[in-house]
Amino acid sequence: MAISLSEAQDRLFNKVAQLVSVNPFSQQRVDIDQALLPKPSSNYWERLQQISALVEAELYLGDQDRASEIKALVREYSHVKYSVLLYIYVQFYEAFDAYILAQVKSGSRYYSLTFLDKIMGEFQTFGFDRSSSSHYTALFFQMRRAFHFIDQGLVGYSQAMQDLRSSLWTVIFSHDLVQYESNLLSQMAHFPVLLLGETGVGKGVAARAIGRSLFIPLDPDTGQFKANFMDVFVSVNLSELSESINESELFGHKAGAFTDASQDYDGIFGLSSPYGAIFLDEIGELPLPIQVKLLRVLQERTYYPVGSKVAQRCHGRFISATNRSLDELLSGDLLRSDFFYRISALVVNLPSLRDLLVQNQDDLKVLIQHTLNEIMGQFQPVLGTDIFLAIVSASPQGYAWPGNVRELERYIKQWLIQGDILMPQSQGVASELIQTSSLTASQLLSAYAHRLYQDHGSYQDVAAIMDIDWRTAKAYIVEAGR
C-alpha cells in the first residue's frame, strides 16, 4: 500500500521541488523562499538552511524508526526526492566549498574528496543506490563550483550585475535545474556561448566561470572525479596571433608540416577536455578562411592538424567572446553568417562599468575591494577604503570608464606603487557622445584609443594601456580617424 502525504506536506514538498529547479540568482527564487518561510532571512544561505530545516522537521529525519517509510516516499514521490536532495545538499555545501578552495589554490595537483564516504552514506540512508549517489555528488560539486566562480568572481549590487550572474547560471544549468539533470546534462557541449561586451568588462572571468563549472562525473570505484576542474578550461586570444599561425595554434600541427614545425604540436583543440570548455577570445578577429575550418569543428567535432590526414576528436563546450557589437558581427565583414549562428546558440551581454555605476554607485567600492583582494591575495578593507577615496577624488564628474574594470585595476595598481592616481581630466569626444547616448561600444573604444594615441603617439603604448593587442589598438585608432 502506497504511503500518502497530507495536503500540507504535499504543498510544502511541491514548493521545495520548485525551488530546486529555479535559478538561485533569480527573483523567482527569492519569491519562492519568501512564500515558504514565515520569517525569511535576508541572507540566501540562511534561507536555504531554514528551508532544509522545514524538510527535516516534516519528514522526522531524526527518527530511525521511519527510515523505511522515508525511503518509500523518496521512491514514490519526485517532489519528496528533490526535497531530500536539497536537505543533503545543505548538509555538505560547506565541505564542497572548502574542497573547491583547496583545489583552486593547488592548481593541477589533485585533491581527494575526504568526505566522500560520509556523503555516500547519507544518500544510502534515503535509499539512493551507488550510481545515483555518485551522480548527485557530482551534481552538487558542479553547483558549488558554479556558485564559487559566479558569485565570487562577478561582484556588485547593481541589477545589471545580478542579471549577469543569473544569465551565467542559466548558461550552465539551463532555466530549469531538474530538466538539466534529467535531460540536458550530457548534451551541453552542443550549446556554444558567445560573450559580448566592451574591452575590460570581464569576459574572461565569465568564460572561466562557465568553463570550470561544467559537469565532471565521479568515479565510484576510485572515489575521484574524472578530471580536475582547474585543468579543463583552455583559452586562446585570437587577436594576439598572426594570421599565418592561427591555424597551427588552433588545430595543432605535425612535425615537418612547415619550416618551423620541428615537432608535433597539439594546439588548443588537442588540449580540450570532454568535461571543460574551449575559450576563443576576440572571435571577431578570426580570419574568414579559418572560420570555414572552425565551422566544421563545431558541426562535426573533428579536425585535422596542419600536415595530417588523420582526423582528431575535439571535446568540450565552445565559448567565444568579442568586444564587437552584434550589428558589426552580423554585417558580414567580420564573421560569416553561418559561423556566427553556430557559435552563438546562447548570447550573454556583459555590462560596462559605467552602466553598473549608473544603477548603483556602491558597485565601485565593491569592485575596488574585490580587485584589490585579487592583487594582494587577502582581504584588505582599510586599504580598499583608501584606494576608493583616492579614485573618487581623482576621477572627474561623470567619468565614463572607457577601459572598464581593467582600467580600474590599472589605477589600483598605480596607487599601490606610486601612492597617487593619474586619471584623464578631459574626456573629449568620448564623454560628449556618452552623455548623448549616441556611442556604440566599438565607437567608445575607438574614441578612447584615439585619445590615448594623441597623448602617447604609439600603437604599442595605447595597446599596453588598454591591455589589448597593438594591431587591435591600431584598428580602433584608424576607425576613429575616419
N, C-alpha and C positions, 0 to 999 in steps of 0.2 A: 504493500500500500504506500502510495506517494506521501511524502511529508509535506504538509501545507504550510503556507505563510499567512500571517494575519494581514489585513489590509494595510495597517500601519507599517509593517515590515516590508511589504511589497512596494509601497511608495518610497520608503527610505532606500531600499536597495536599487530601485529603478533610478532614483536621483543620483546615487553614488556611481552607478554604472554610466550614467550620462556624463557625470563629472570626469570619469576616467577617459572618456572618448574625446573631450573637447580640448582645445589649445589652452595650456595653462597660462599663457601670456595674454589671453583674450578677455574682453569684458564679459563675454558669456560665462567664462569660468568664475569670475567674481560674482556674477548674479546667482549661479548655482550654489556657490559656497554660502552666500547670504541667505538663500532660501532654505538651506539645510540646517543652518546654525541659528539658534535663538539670539546669541550674542557673539557674532563672528569677530575674530581678531582682525586688526588691520594688517597683520603680518601674514604673508602667504603660507609660510611653513607652520605657523601656529594654527592657522585654519585647517591645514591638512592633518595635523595631529588631532585636532578637535573632531574632525570627521572620522578619522581612524578609530578614535575612542568610541564614537557612536556605533560603528560597526562591531567593535569588540563587545560593547555592552549588549547590543541587540542579539548577538549570537551566543552570548555567555561563553566566550572563548576560553575563559579560565576554568571552565567546568569539564574535567576529564571524562565524566560520565556521558557527555554529549558528543564525544569525538566521532562516533559512527554516524550520528544524526547530522552533524555538520558536514561530514564527507558526502553524505547523500544529498544534502542541499546544494553543495558545490557542483555535484554531478548533474543534478536535475534542473537547476535554475542558473542561467547565464549571468543574470544580474547579481546573484549571490556570489558567483565565481569571481566576477570583476570587483566586487566589494571586498572579498577576501584578498585578492591580489593587491588592492590598494593598501589593505592593512599590512601585508607582508612588506610591501614597498616602503612604507613609512618606518617599519622597524629597522630597515637596513640602509636607508638612503645616506645616513652619516658615514657608515662604513664604506659604502661605494665612493663617497666624496673624498675620504681620506686616501683610498686606494688610487683614485684618479690623480690627486695632487702629487702623490709619491711617484706615479708613473710619468707625469709631466716633468717633474724635477729630474728624473733619471734618464729621460730621453729614450734611447733604444734599448737600454737594459730592461729586461722583462721582470715584473714583479708577479708573484703568485697571489691568488685570491685567498687570503688567510682565513676568511670567514666562510669559505665555500661549503664545508660540511654543515655548518650551522644553518645557512640559508636553505640548503637542500633538505635538511631535516625538517625545517619549518614547512616547506612545500609538502613534504611527505605527510606531515601531520594533517593536512587538509585534503589528502587523497590524490595529489598530483603524482604522476609516475616520473621515472627518472628523465625521460626525454622531455616531457613538458616542464619539469623543474629546471633543466638546463636551458631550455628555450626562454623561459620567463626571467631567469637570472641574467641571460644575455640581453634581453629587452630592457630590464631595469638598468643594466650597465649602460646601454645606449642612451636611455632617457637622462641618466645622471650626467653623462658626458655632454649631451646637448644643453642641459641646464648650465653646466660649468662654462662651456665656451660661448654660449649666447649671453647668459646673464652676467658673467664676469668680464667678458670681452667687449660688450657693446653696452655702455653705461649711459644713463641720463634719464631725466624725469619727463622730458617733452613727449607729447603724443606721437610725434614722428619717430622717436626712438622706440617707444613702446610698440608702435606698429611694425617697425623693422624687426624687433625681437619676435613678434608674433609671426611675421612672414617667414622668418628663417625656421622657426619650429614647424610651420606648415610644409615648407620645402622638404624637411627631413622626415616628417611623420604623416604628411597629408593633413586634411582638415579633420580627420576622424582617426584617432589612435587605434580604436578597435578594428576598423576597416583595414588600417595599415597592417596591424598584427595578423589579421586573418587572411588578407588577400594580396597586399602590396609589398610586404617586407622584402621578398626576394626579387622584386621587379623594379626597384628604384633606379637601377642603372639606366633604365630606358627613359628617364625623365631628366634631361640635361637642364642646367640652370644658367641663366645669364644675369649677371650683376651689373647694374647701370649706376653711374654716379661720377661726380667730378673727381679730379685728382685729389688724393689725400683724405677722402671721406671714410676709408676703412674697408674697401672692397676685399683686400687681402685677409683682413680679420674675419669678415663674414664668410669668405671662402673656406678658411681653415675651420671655422665653427661647423660648417656643413661637412667638410671632408673628414674631420676627426670624430664625427658623431654618427657615422653610419653603422649599420648592424654588423657585429662581429660575433659569430657563433661561439658557444662554449663547448669544448670537447669534454664530455663527461668522463671519458676514460683517463685523460691526463689531468683533468681539473684545470686546464688552461684555456684561455681564449685563443682562437686560431690566428690572431695577428695582434701586434702591438699598435694601438691607435696612433701612437706618435710616429710610426713608420709608414702609414698607409696614405698619406697626403703628399702628392708630388706636384710641383709647380714650375712654370717657366714664364718669364716675361718676354713676350714676343717682340716688343719694341727694342729690346736690348740685343737682338740677334740680327746679323746681316742677312740679306735675302739668300745669299749663297749657302749659309749654314743652317737656315731654318729647317730644311727637310731632314738633315742629319740629326739635329738636336731633337726633333720630334720623333722620327722613325728609327733613329739609330743607323749604323752602317756596318758593313763587313770590312775586314782588313783588306786593303788594296782597292777599295771602291773608288777612291780618288787619291790625289797626290799625298795629302797629309794623313790619310787613314792607315796608320801603322798597325792598328789592332781593332778588334771588334768593339763596337760601342752600342750599348743598349738603347740609348735615347729615353726620352720621357715615357713613351708608351711601354717600353720594356721594363720600366720600374713600377708600372701600375699594379694595383692590388685589387682583387675582387671585393675587398672589404673597405675600400677607400675611394679616393677621387683624384682626378687629374685637373689641375687648375691652369687654364690658359689665360694669362693676364694680357691686357691690351690686345684683345682679339681683333679689334678694328684695324690693327697694323699688319695683319697677316696677308701676304701676297695672294692674289687671286688664284694662281696655279696651285699653291699649297692648299687653298681652300677646297679645291676639287678632290685632292687626295685625302684630305681630312674628312670630307663628306662621306667617303667610302668607309672610313674607320667608324664613323658614327652610325652608319647604316648596317654594316656587316660585322663590325667588331674585329676586323682583321686588318693587317697592314704588312708592308714589305720593307724591311730595312734597305737603305741605299746599297746597291750592289748585290742584293739577294733575291732569289726567286722562290724562297720558301716563306709562306705566309706565317705570320706570328699573331697570336691572340692578344687583344687589348682588353683590359679589365677595368672595372670601377665606373664611377659616375663622372660625367664631364661637367665642369664648372668653368664658365668663361666670364670675363669682365672687360669693360671698356669705359672710358670717360666720354665717349661719343654719345650724341643724343640718338633717340630712336629714329628721328627723321633722317639724320645723317646715315644711319645704318641701313635704312630702307631705301635710300636714294639710288642704290645700285653701284655707287662709286667705290664704296669700301668693302661691302660684303655681297656675295651672290645671294639672291633671294632664297634659293633652296638651302644654302648653307645657313643663312640667318634663321630660317624657320626650324632647321634641325637642331641648332644649339640653344634655342630659346623656348623650349616647352614650358618652362617656368621663368618668369622675369621678376627680379627684385630690384626696386629703386632705393638707393641709399640716399638719405637726406644730407644736404650740405650743413656745415656748421652754422652758417647764418640762419638757415631755416630752423634749426634746433633752438637757437637763441631768441628768435622771434617768438617762439612758442613758450619757452621757459628759460629765463636768464640764469637760473641755477645750474643749468647744464654746463656752463663754462667752468664753474668751480669743480663740479663733479669730474669733468673731463681732464682738468688740470691735475687733480689729485690722482686720478686713475693713471694718467700718463707718467706722472712723477713716480708712482709706485712701480710701474713697469721699468723705468730707468734705474731706480735705486734698489729694486729688489725687496723693498719692505715699505710698510705704511709710515709715511712721514707727514702727519697732519699739520704741524706747525709750519714746516717748510712749504707745504701746499698752500696754506693761507698767505704766506709771504709772497709766493710767486703769483697767486691770484691777484693780490692787491697791486703788485708791480705791473702785471699785464693790463689790468683795468686802468691804471694810471697812465700807461704808455700808449694805449690804443685810442685813436681818435673816435669821436662820437659816431655811431652808426657804421663802424668798421665792417667791411664786407667779408673778411676772412677768405680771400680767394684761394689760399692754399689749404683751407680747412684744417682738420686735426693734425695733419702733417706739418702745417705752418705753426700751429700751436705748440707742437712738440719742439720745433726749432727754437721758439722763444723761451721755452722752459730750459732747454739746454744752454741757451745764451745766458740766462740769469744764473744758472748753477755755476758757470765758469767765470763769467765776466762781472756778475753782480748787478748788471743792468740789462735793459731790453731796448733795442733799437727797432722801432716799427715805423713804416712809412706814414707820414702825417698827411700827405696828399694822395688821394686815391684816384684822381684823374678820371678818365673816361669810364673805367670800370664802375666806380662808385656812382657816377651820374646815371649810367644805364641801369644799374641795380635798383636805384631809387625809383626809376620809372617802370620797373618790372619788364624791361624790354630786352634783357640779356639772357641768351641761352647759355647752357653750361659751357659749350665749346667757345662761344664768344667771350665769356668771362675769362676762361683760361688763356685765350689768345690775347685779350687786353692786358691781363696781368703779365704774361710773358713779354709782351711788347714793352710794357713799362719797365720791367726789370732789365730788358736789353738796352733801353735808353740809359739806364743808370750804370750798367756794368759793361756793355759793349761786347759781350762774349756769349756765344751759344752755350759753352761749357759752364760758365758761371750761372746762367739762367737755369740750366738743367740741374745743377747742384742745389740751387735754392729751392726749386720746385720738386726735387727728387724724382726726376724723370730722365729718360734718355735724351742726349743732346739733339738727336735727329727729330724727336717729337717736339722738343723746345723750338727748334728751327721752324718746323711746320706751323706751330702756333704763331710765331713771330711773323712769318711770311703772310699767313692768313690775316693777321691784324693789320698789316700794311696795305691790304687790297682796298 
